[in-house]
Amino acid sequence: MRELTPSTTTRPARTIPRLTMTGMTIPRRRAQGPDVRGLPRRPAQEKNGGGFDKPFASATIWKAFKRRAPFRGSSMFFDLHNHTRHSPDSRVAPADLVMMAQRAGLAGVAITDHNSMGGVRDAQEAARGSFLVIPAIEVSTRSGHVLGYGLRDVVPRGLSVRETVERIVAAGGVPVAAHPYRFWSGLGDEGLAETSFPAHETRNGRTLRRGNERARERARALRVGETGGSDSHFLDEVAKAVTAIDAGDLPLDDVLQQLGQGKTTAEGTDRGAGATARYVTKAVSEWIGRGMRRI
């Protein structure tokens, strides 16, 4: 009997119709697993001198990829919550984040650094017009975090929720309540009661399931839109949670319009117990390092 040997060839990704956006053509592929060639190595621990410990091996990426939101139906998917090295708790280069998001099959991402828009330009230059990078920010208010999309300038931190939202709207942006029921940085019921939002982030990749469920229940009770974002601080977190927008020609203005009208939905994963333990340890350490101040 002839001995069978496993094949090492990989089937090419099946394609579906291409969509246009702001005059550019965006290929959309069915999820076949991410292309990991050329991705940078993940930083090692600081005790190793800040070098690199190992590459993003295919097994690592594939494990993360299987946890990601389902890429299905006629929707386009955007990861609307991502951090880069312009946030104090991330080392990700904006260009690398764009590369990872493109290879995950997303139509676009929002760069939402803490109280900074320093990573937006680098990400937009890396995309080179073929991929939508939404200029955004995660603002620290007195009550918790608020996301602002479509902005040109930074909104000051430390204001009330109402004033923060008013400034975002006055600048032509769209405010969204970030992970409203996350301990420590969510707005909670009191913060949400200060003003209204066109949408709440109901699927956050770094929030526990119960927190996301409460956010979804509150959003649906208020009949506002829902958004999803990975809240990525590392490359292998990108696309764990996404915002779905109906397919079509979607320049930035159209995406912002759908956000502002509450026409978006959210899909993706929650934070697991193991990741929560690591997060709490890391967050407390960084909090002490900042002199016990919030980001």
Summary of the structure (lengths in Angstrom):
residues: 295
radius of gyration: 19.1
end to end distance: 65.8
largest distance: 76.6
contacts: 988
relative contact order: 0.14
helix: 31%
strand: 24%
